Amino acid sequence: MAFVCLAVFLVPVSGLLPPDHDPYPIDISDPDPPIKNLRMEPERKRLTWDLHGNVSEIMCFINSKAFTKARKKTYCSIPDLSCQATNYSIKVTKGQPFSTWIQYPSQEGNPRAAAENLTCWVHDVDFLTCSWAVGREAPRDVQYHLYLENLDSYEKWPCSQYRADEQGTNVQCRFHNISVFSKDLTRFLVNGTGSGSKIPCSETTDRLAKIEVLAAPNITSRWCNQSYSFMQWQVRSHLNDDFKYELQIQKGTELAYKQEIYKAFLELNNPGTYTVQVRARDATFSHYKPWGPWSVPQHFVCEEGARLPVWLTSLLIALGTLLAMGLVLRFCRFSVMQKLFPPIPHMKDHINGKLQNGRTMTWDPDQDSQEECPVAEVQVLGET
């Protein structure tokens, strides 16, 4: 019996703390600690307490990880309150050594009954899908429901379409129009219900842009001839507009090679015969986001006399037609002007023997003119 009592007294204070809690120094013998009544104010998203001692600095921790310094030494703001039981603690870092902690919200139900492996991703431009597994110790009649929550506006959206397993338990949710959602930080929350027991929640937090898997690029134009080839594509997304592309090119019987570019088109000189396909991913988060699916392979046979693409042929025909019409109109206009305003013959300069303006016109006196102008009187003004 004495050995048991001795063992109890030798247990360190850190052993009284939760398993993931650091052993901060606590003066449990102090009848008047500097901090009392540690509590969570969920409406104001604050971890607050009553200050009774003279301390200079207090640090707040979430699950033993330093989070932020206390404001006015009386509270810490918690912008994202988890639905799962979380350990919140404070520690005096300057002043009388002291620390304490609380758990919020309190743990209810069996944690192994909560939904497991919650994963969400955006795909095929407009769709958001979340999937999860049934908790290992969930009751047979367990049912799960998913919600999206904007962590800036706190607006919530319930799942509109579920997929259930063989037992009828929801294991997947799909949203069909992500354009109505905000690009801000989003919480994905799965609650559970079951007869006779409470089911803890499961959650994950991320931005939709970071979990998007881009759709395969859509080839919008392509053409080639013996000396040059061109291909252009487009990637659609409601969340991203900065893309990185990977090309896989195989020329003739050579081994295929890959090339990464940032422009949405491919140009090749002296291309010959080759096959190419392209895929995309977000350039901003390219260090950890996967590539999207490959586009449909495009096969080019770029030989002499290869036809231009239909759009380019149509454009050239239209330009040629406009040019021909312009020349015809210009010729007709000149002909009409000649008929309406025929040139007037100039008098010869008797002094230097030259015609004015240096232009001549044949005058046939025997030819009938369009208008006869009889001379009534000729008056000599003088000789020079």
Contacts in CASP RR format, 6 or more apart in sequence:
PFRMAT RR
TARGET T0000
AUTHOR 0000-0000-0000
METHOD contacts of the structure
MODEL  1
MAFVCLAVFLVPVSGLLPPDHDPYPIDISDPDPPIKNLRMEPERKRLTWD
LHGNVSEIMCFINSKAFTKARKKTYCSIPDLSCQATNYSIKVTKGQPFST
WIQYPSQEGNPRAAAENLTCWVHDVDFLTCSWAVGREAPRDVQYHLYLEN
LDSYEKWPCSQYRADEQGTNVQCRFHNISVFSKDLTRFLVNGTGSGSKIP
CSETTDRLAKIEVLAAPNITSRWCNQSYSFMQWQVRSHLNDDFKYELQIQ
KGTELAYKQEIYKAFLELNNPGTYTVQVRARDATFSHYKPWGPWSVPQHF
VCEEGARLPVWLTSLLIALGTLLAMGLVLRFCRFSVMQKLFPPIPHMKDH
INGKLQNGRTMTWDPDQDSQEECPVAEVQVLGET
12 23 0 8 1.000
13 23 0 8 1.000
13 26 0 8 1.000
13 28 0 8 1.000
14 21 0 8 1.000
14 22 0 8 1.000
14 23 0 8 1.000
15 23 0 8 1.000
17 23 0 8 1.000
17 101 0 8 1.000
18 87 0 8 1.000
18 101 0 8 1.000
18 103 0 8 1.000
20 63 0 8 1.000
20 64 0 8 1.000
20 87 0 8 1.000
21 64 0 8 1.000
21 87 0 8 1.000
21 89 0 8 1.000
21 101 0 8 1.000
22 61 0 8 1.000
22 64 0 8 1.000
22 89 0 8 1.000
24 89 0 8 1.000
24 91 0 8 1.000
24 99 0 8 1.000
25 97 0 8 1.000
25 98 0 8 1.000
25 99 0 8 1.000
26 97 0 8 1.000
26 98 0 8 1.000
26 99 0 8 1.000
26 100 0 8 1.000
27 33 0 8 1.000
27 96 0 8 1.000
27 97 0 8 1.000
27 98 0 8 1.000
30 96 0 8 1.000
30 98 0 8 1.000
32 52 0 8 1.000
32 53 0 8 1.000
33 52 0 8 1.000
33 98 0 8 1.000
33 100 0 8 1.000
34 51 0 8 1.000
34 52 0 8 1.000
34 53 0 8 1.000
34 54 0 8 1.000
34 55 0 8 1.000
34 92 0 8 1.000
34 96 0 8 1.000
34 98 0 8 1.000
35 49 0 8 1.000
35 50 0 8 1.000
35 51 0 8 1.000
35 52 0 8 1.000
35 53 0 8 1.000
35 55 0 8 1.000
35 58 0 8 1.000
35 90 0 8 1.000
35 92 0 8 1.000
35 98 0 8 1.000
35 100 0 8 1.000
36 49 0 8 1.000
36 50 0 8 1.000
36 52 0 8 1.000
37 49 0 8 1.000
37 50 0 8 1.000
38 47 0 8 1.000
38 48 0 8 1.000
38 49 0 8 1.000
38 88 0 8 1.000
38 90 0 8 1.000
38 100 0 8 1.000
38 101 0 8 1.000
38 102 0 8 1.000
39 47 0 8 1.000
39 48 0 8 1.000
39 49 0 8 1.000
39 102 0 8 1.000
40 46 0 8 1.000
40 47 0 8 1.000
40 48 0 8 1.000
40 78 0 8 1.000
40 81 0 8 1.000
40 88 0 8 1.000
40 102 0 8 1.000
40 104 0 8 1.000
41 47 0 8 1.000
41 48 0 8 1.000
42 81 0 8 1.000
42 104 0 8 1.000
45 77 0 8 1.000
45 78 0 8 1.000
45 79 0 8 1.000
45 81 0 8 1.000
46 75 0 8 1.000
46 76 0 8 1.000
46 77 0 8 1.000
46 78 0 8 1.000
47 60 0 8 1.000
47 75 0 8 1.000
47 76 0 8 1.000
47 78 0 8 1.000
47 88 0 8 1.000
47 90 0 8 1.000
48 74 0 8 1.000
48 75 0 8 1.000
48 76 0 8 1.000
49 74 0 8 1.000
49 75 0 8 1.000
49 90 0 8 1.000
50 74 0 8 1.000
51 73 0 8 1.000
51 74 0 8 1.000
53 96 0 8 1.000
54 95 0 8 1.000
54 96 0 8 1.000
55 73 0 8 1.000
55 92 0 8 1.000
55 94 0 8 1.000
55 95 0 8 1.000
55 96 0 8 1.000
55 98 0 8 1.000
56 94 0 8 1.000
56 95 0 8 1.000
57 69 0 8 1.000
57 70 0 8 1.000
57 73 0 8 1.000
57 92 0 8 1.000
57 93 0 8 1.000
57 94 0 8 1.000
57 95 0 8 1.000
58 69 0 8 1.000
58 70 0 8 1.000
58 73 0 8 1.000
58 90 0 8 1.000
58 91 0 8 1.000
58 92 0 8 1.000
58 93 0 8 1.000
59 66 0 8 1.000
59 67 0 8 1.000
59 68 0 8 1.000
59 69 0 8 1.000
59 70 0 8 1.000
59 90 0 8 1.000
59 91 0 8 1.000
59 93 0 8 1.000
60 66 0 8 1.000
60 67 0 8 1.000
60 68 0 8 1.000
60 69 0 8 1.000
60 70 0 8 1.000
60 76 0 8 1.000
60 88 0 8 1.000
60 89 0 8 1.000
60 90 0 8 1.000
61 67 0 8 1.000
61 88 0 8 1.000
61 89 0 8 1.000
61 90 0 8 1.000
61 91 0 8 1.000
61 101 0 8 1.000
62 78 0 8 1.000
62 86 0 8 1.000
62 87 0 8 1.000
62 88 0 8 1.000
63 86 0 8 1.000
63 87 0 8 1.000
64 87 0 8 1.000
64 89 0 8 1.000
67 76 0 8 1.000
67 78 0 8 1.000
68 76 0 8 1.000
68 77 0 8 1.000
69 76 0 8 1.000
70 76 0 8 1.000
70 90 0 8 1.000
71 77 0 8 1.000
76 90 0 8 1.000
78 88 0 8 1.000
79 151 0 8 1.000
80 151 0 8 1.000
80 185 0 8 1.000
80 187 0 8 1.000
80 205 0 8 1.000
81 104 0 8 1.000
82 203 0 8 1.000
83 105 0 8 1.000
83 189 0 8 1.000
83 191 0 8 1.000
83 201 0 8 1.000
83 203 0 8 1.000
84 105 0 8 1.000
84 200 0 8 1.000
84 201 0 8 1.000
84 202 0 8 1.000
84 203 0 8 1.000
85 103 0 8 1.000
85 104 0 8 1.000
85 105 0 8 1.000
85 106 0 8 1.000
85 107 0 8 1.000
85 200 0 8 1.000
86 103 0 8 1.000
86 104 0 8 1.000
87 101 0 8 1.000
87 102 0 8 1.000
87 103 0 8 1.000
88 101 0 8 1.000
88 102 0 8 1.000
88 103 0 8 1.000
88 104 0 8 1.000
89 99 0 8 1.000
89 100 0 8 1.000
89 101 0 8 1.000
89 102 0 8 1.000
90 99 0 8 1.000
90 100 0 8 1.000
90 101 0 8 1.000
91 98 0 8 1.000
91 99 0 8 1.000
92 98 0 8 1.000
92 99 0 8 1.000
107 200 0 8 1.000
108 198 0 8 1.000
108 200 0 8 1.000
109 197 0 8 1.000
109 198 0 8 1.000
109 199 0 8 1.000
109 200 0 8 1.000
110 137 0 8 1.000
110 197 0 8 1.000
110 199 0 8 1.000
110 200 0 8 1.000
111 200 0 8 1.000
112 135 0 8 1.000
112 136 0 8 1.000
112 137 0 8 1.000
112 138 0 8 1.000
113 135 0 8 1.000
113 137 0 8 1.000
113 138 0 8 1.000
113 139 0 8 1.000
113 142 0 8 1.000
113 197 0 8 1.000
113 199 0 8 1.000
113 200 0 8 1.000
114 135 0 8 1.000
114 138 0 8 1.000
114 190 0 8 1.000
114 192 0 8 1.000
114 199 0 8 1.000
114 200 0 8 1.000
114 201 0 8 1.000
114 202 0 8 1.000
115 132 0 8 1.000
115 133 0 8 1.000
115 134 0 8 1.000
115 135 0 8 1.000
115 144 0 8 1.000
115 190 0 8 1.000
115 192 0 8 1.000
115 202 0 8 1.000
116 132 0 8 1.000
116 133 0 8 1.000
116 134 0 8 1.000
116 135 0 8 1.000
116 136 0 8 1.000
116 202 0 8 1.000
117 131 0 8 1.000
117 132 0 8 1.000
117 133 0 8 1.000
118 130 0 8 1.000
118 131 0 8 1.000
118 132 0 8 1.000
118 188 0 8 1.000
118 190 0 8 1.000
118 202 0 8 1.000
118 203 0 8 1.000
118 204 0 8 1.000
119 130 0 8 1.000
119 131 0 8 1.000
119 132 0 8 1.000
119 204 0 8 1.000
120 128 0 8 1.000
120 129 0 8 1.000
120 130 0 8 1.000
120 131 0 8 1.000
120 188 0 8 1.000
120 204 0 8 1.000
120 206 0 8 1.000
120 211 0 8 1.000
121 128 0 8 1.000
121 129 0 8 1.000
121 211 0 8 1.000
121 212 0 8 1.000
121 213 0 8 1.000
122 128 0 8 1.000
122 178 0 8 1.000
122 208 0 8 1.000
122 211 0 8 1.000
122 212 0 8 1.000
122 213 0 8 1.000
122 239 0 8 1.000
123 129 0 8 1.000
123 212 0 8 1.000
123 213 0 8 1.000
123 215 0 8 1.000
124 215 0 8 1.000
125 215 0 8 1.000
125 236 0 8 1.000
125 237 0 8 1.000
125 238 0 8 1.000
126 176 0 8 1.000
126 177 0 8 1.000
126 178 0 8 1.000
126 179 0 8 1.000
126 238 0 8 1.000
127 174 0 8 1.000
127 175 0 8 1.000
127 176 0 8 1.000
127 178 0 8 1.000
128 174 0 8 1.000
128 175 0 8 1.000
128 178 0 8 1.000
128 181 0 8 1.000
128 208 0 8 1.000
129 172 0 8 1.000
129 173 0 8 1.000
129 174 0 8 1.000
129 175 0 8 1.000
130 146 0 8 1.000
130 159 0 8 1.000
130 172 0 8 1.000
130 173 0 8 1.000
130 174 0 8 1.000
130 188 0 8 1.000
130 190 0 8 1.000
131 171 0 8 1.000
131 172 0 8 1.000
131 173 0 8 1.000
132 144 0 8 1.000
132 171 0 8 1.000
132 172 0 8 1.000
132 190 0 8 1.000
132 202 0 8 1.000
133 171 0 8 1.000
134 142 0 8 1.000
134 144 0 8 1.000
134 165 0 8 1.000
134 167 0 8 1.000
134 169 0 8 1.000
134 171 0 8 1.000
135 142 0 8 1.000
138 199 0 8 1.000
139 194 0 8 1.000
139 195 0 8 1.000
139 196 0 8 1.000
139 197 0 8 1.000
140 167 0 8 1.000
141 194 0 8 1.000
141 195 0 8 1.000
142 169 0 8 1.000
142 192 0 8 1.000
142 193 0 8 1.000
142 194 0 8 1.000
142 199 0 8 1.000
143 169 0 8 1.000
143 170 0 8 1.000
143 192 0 8 1.000
143 193 0 8 1.000
143 194 0 8 1.000
144 169 0 8 1.000
144 170 0 8 1.000
144 171 0 8 1.000
144 190 0 8 1.000
144 191 0 8 1.000
144 192 0 8 1.000
144 199 0 8 1.000
145 158 0 8 1.000
145 159 0 8 1.000
145 170 0 8 1.000
145 190 0 8 1.000
145 191 0 8 1.000
145 192 0 8 1.000
145 193 0 8 1.000
146 158 0 8 1.000
146 159 0 8 1.000
146 162 0 8 1.000
146 170 0 8 1.000
146 173 0 8 1.000
146 188 0 8 1.000
146 189 0 8 1.000
146 190 0 8 1.000
147 156 0 8 1.000
147 157 0 8 1.000
147 158 0 8 1.000
147 159 0 8 1.000
147 188 0 8 1.000
147 189 0 8 1.000
147 190 0 8 1.000
147 191 0 8 1.000
148 156 0 8 1.000
148 157 0 8 1.000
148 175 0 8 1.000
148 181 0 8 1.000
148 186 0 8 1.000
148 187 0 8 1.000
148 188 0 8 1.000
148 189 0 8 1.000
149 155 0 8 1.000
149 156 0 8 1.000
149 157 0 8 1.000
149 186 0 8 1.000
149 187 0 8 1.000
149 189 0 8 1.000
150 156 0 8 1.000
150 181 0 8 1.000
150 182 0 8 1.000
150 184 0 8 1.000
150 185 0 8 1.000
150 186 0 8 1.000
151 184 0 8 1.000
151 185 0 8 1.000
151 186 0 8 1.000
151 187 0 8 1.000
151 205 0 8 1.000
152 182 0 8 1.000
152 184 0 8 1.000
152 185 0 8 1.000
153 182 0 8 1.000
153 184 0 8 1.000
155 182 0 8 1.000
157 175 0 8 1.000
157 181 0 8 1.000
159 170 0 8 1.000
159 173 0 8 1.000
159 174 0 8 1.000
159 175 0 8 1.000
160 173 0 8 1.000
160 174 0 8 1.000
160 175 0 8 1.000
160 176 0 8 1.000
161 173 0 8 1.000
161 174 0 8 1.000
161 175 0 8 1.000
161 176 0 8 1.000
162 170 0 8 1.000
162 172 0 8 1.000
162 173 0 8 1.000
163 170 0 8 1.000
163 171 0 8 1.000
163 172 0 8 1.000
163 173 0 8 1.000
163 174 0 8 1.000
164 170 0 8 1.000
164 171 0 8 1.000
165 171 0 8 1.000
175 181 0 8 1.000
178 208 0 8 1.000
178 238 0 8 1.000
178 239 0 8 1.000
179 238 0 8 1.000
181 208 0 8 1.000
183 207 0 8 1.000
183 208 0 8 1.000
183 209 0 8 1.000
183 239 0 8 1.000
184 207 0 8 1.000
185 205 0 8 1.000
185 206 0 8 1.000
185 207 0 8 1.000
186 205 0 8 1.000
186 206 0 8 1.000
186 207 0 8 1.000
186 208 0 8 1.000
187 203 0 8 1.000
187 204 0 8 1.000
187 205 0 8 1.000
188 203 0 8 1.000
188 204 0 8 1.000
188 205 0 8 1.000
188 206 0 8 1.000
189 201 0 8 1.000
189 202 0 8 1.000
189 203 0 8 1.000
190 201 0 8 1.000
190 202 0 8 1.000
190 203 0 8 1.000
191 199 0 8 1.000
191 201 0 8 1.000
192 199 0 8 1.000
192 200 0 8 1.000
192 201 0 8 1.000
193 199 0 8 1.000
208 239 0 8 1.000
209 239 0 8 1.000
209 240 0 8 1.000
209 282 0 8 1.000
209 284 0 8 1.000
209 285 0 8 1.000
210 285 0 8 1.000
210 289 0 8 1.000
212 237 0 8 1.000
212 239 0 8 1.000
212 240 0 8 1.000
212 282 0 8 1.000
212 289 0 8 1.000
213 289 0 8 1.000
213 290 0 8 1.000
213 292 0 8 1.000
214 235 0 8 1.000
214 237 0 8 1.000
214 240 0 8 1.000
214 243 0 8 1.000
214 279 0 8 1.000
214 280 0 8 1.000
214 281 0 8 1.000
214 282 0 8 1.000
214 292 0 8 1.000
215 235 0 8 1.000
215 236 0 8 1.000
215 237 0 8 1.000
215 292 0 8 1.000
215 293 0 8 1.000
216 279 0 8 1.000
216 280 0 8 1.000
216 292 0 8 1.000
216 293 0 8 1.000
216 294 0 8 1.000
216 295 0 8 1.000
216 296 0 8 1.000
217 233 0 8 1.000
217 234 0 8 1.000
217 235 0 8 1.000
217 245 0 8 1.000
217 264 0 8 1.000
217 278 0 8 1.000
217 279 0 8 1.000
217 280 0 8 1.000
217 295 0 8 1.000
218 233 0 8 1.000
218 234 0 8 1.000
218 235 0 8 1.000
218 236 0 8 1.000
218 295 0 8 1.000
219 231 0 8 1.000
219 232 0 8 1.000
219 233 0 8 1.000
219 295 0 8 1.000
219 296 0 8 1.000
219 298 0 8 1.000
220 232 0 8 1.000
220 233 0 8 1.000
220 234 0 8 1.000
221 230 0 8 1.000
221 231 0 8 1.000
221 232 0 8 1.000
221 309 0 8 1.000
221 311 0 8 1.000
222 229 0 8 1.000
222 230 0 8 1.000
222 231 0 8 1.000
222 232 0 8 1.000
222 298 0 8 1.000
222 300 0 8 1.000
222 309 0 8 1.000
223 229 0 8 1.000
223 230 0 8 1.000
223 308 0 8 1.000
223 309 0 8 1.000
223 312 0 8 1.000
224 230 0 8 1.000
224 268 0 8 1.000
224 271 0 8 1.000
224 272 0 8 1.000
224 300 0 8 1.000
224 302 0 8 1.000
224 306 0 8 1.000
225 302 0 8 1.000
225 304 0 8 1.000
225 305 0 8 1.000
225 306 0 8 1.000
225 308 0 8 1.000
226 270 0 8 1.000
226 272 0 8 1.000
226 302 0 8 1.000
226 303 0 8 1.000
226 304 0 8 1.000
226 305 0 8 1.000
226 306 0 8 1.000
227 269 0 8 1.000
227 270 0 8 1.000
228 267 0 8 1.000
228 268 0 8 1.000
228 269 0 8 1.000
228 270 0 8 1.000
228 271 0 8 1.000
228 302 0 8 1.000
229 266 0 8 1.000
229 267 0 8 1.000
229 268 0 8 1.000
229 271 0 8 1.000
229 272 0 8 1.000
229 274 0 8 1.000
229 300 0 8 1.000
229 302 0 8 1.000
230 265 0 8 1.000
230 266 0 8 1.000
230 267 0 8 1.000
231 265 0 8 1.000
231 266 0 8 1.000
231 276 0 8 1.000
231 298 0 8 1.000
231 300 0 8 1.000
232 264 0 8 1.000
232 265 0 8 1.000
232 266 0 8 1.000
233 264 0 8 1.000
233 265 0 8 1.000
233 278 0 8 1.000
233 295 0 8 1.000
234 264 0 8 1.000
235 243 0 8 1.000
235 264 0 8 1.000
235 280 0 8 1.000
237 243 0 8 1.000
240 282 0 8 1.000
240 284 0 8 1.000
242 282 0 8 1.000
242 283 0 8 1.000
242 284 0 8 1.000
243 262 0 8 1.000
243 264 0 8 1.000
243 280 0 8 1.000
243 281 0 8 1.000
243 282 0 8 1.000
243 283 0 8 1.000
244 260 0 8 1.000
244 261 0 8 1.000
244 262 0 8 1.000
244 280 0 8 1.000
244 281 0 8 1.000
244 282 0 8 1.000
244 283 0 8 1.000
244 286 0 8 1.000
245 260 0 8 1.000
245 261 0 8 1.000
245 262 0 8 1.000
245 263 0 8 1.000
245 264 0 8 1.000
245 278 0 8 1.000
245 279 0 8 1.000
245 280 0 8 1.000
246 258 0 8 1.000
246 259 0 8 1.000
246 260 0 8 1.000
246 278 0 8 1.000
246 279 0 8 1.000
246 280 0 8 1.000
246 281 0 8 1.000
246 291 0 8 1.000
247 258 0 8 1.000
247 259 0 8 1.000
247 260 0 8 1.000
247 261 0 8 1.000
247 266 0 8 1.000
247 276 0 8 1.000
247 277 0 8 1.000
247 278 0 8 1.000
248 256 0 8 1.000
248 257 0 8 1.000
248 258 0 8 1.000
248 276 0 8 1.000
248 277 0 8 1.000
248 278 0 8 1.000
248 294 0 8 1.000
249 256 0 8 1.000
249 257 0 8 1.000
249 258 0 8 1.000
249 259 0 8 1.000
249 274 0 8 1.000
249 275 0 8 1.000
249 276 0 8 1.000
250 256 0 8 1.000
250 257 0 8 1.000
250 274 0 8 1.000
250 275 0 8 1.000
250 276 0 8 1.000
251 271 0 8 1.000
251 272 0 8 1.000
251 273 0 8 1.000
251 274 0 8 1.000
252 272 0 8 1.000
252 273 0 8 1.000
252 274 0 8 1.000
262 283 0 8 1.000
266 276 0 8 1.000
266 278 0 8 1.000
268 274 0 8 1.000
271 300 0 8 1.000
271 302 0 8 1.000
272 300 0 8 1.000
272 301 0 8 1.000
272 302 0 8 1.000
272 303 0 8 1.000
273 300 0 8 1.000
273 301 0 8 1.000
273 302 0 8 1.000
273 303 0 8 1.000
274 299 0 8 1.000
274 300 0 8 1.000
274 302 0 8 1.000
275 297 0 8 1.000
275 298 0 8 1.000
275 299 0 8 1.000
275 300 0 8 1.000
276 297 0 8 1.000
276 298 0 8 1.000
276 300 0 8 1.000
277 294 0 8 1.000
277 295 0 8 1.000
277 296 0 8 1.000
277 297 0 8 1.000
277 298 0 8 1.000
278 294 0 8 1.000
278 295 0 8 1.000
279 291 0 8 1.000
279 292 0 8 1.000
279 293 0 8 1.000
279 294 0 8 1.000
279 295 0 8 1.000
280 291 0 8 1.000
280 292 0 8 1.000
281 289 0 8 1.000
281 290 0 8 1.000
281 291 0 8 1.000
281 292 0 8 1.000
282 289 0 8 1.000
307 313 0 8 1.000
308 316 0 8 1.000
343 361 0 8 1.000
345 361 0 8 1.000
345 363 0 8 1.000
346 355 0 8 1.000
346 356 0 8 1.000
346 357 0 8 1.000
346 358 0 8 1.000
346 359 0 8 1.000
346 361 0 8 1.000
347 355 0 8 1.000
347 356 0 8 1.000
348 354 0 8 1.000
348 355 0 8 1.000
348 356 0 8 1.000
349 355 0 8 1.000
349 356 0 8 1.000
351 384 0 8 1.000
END
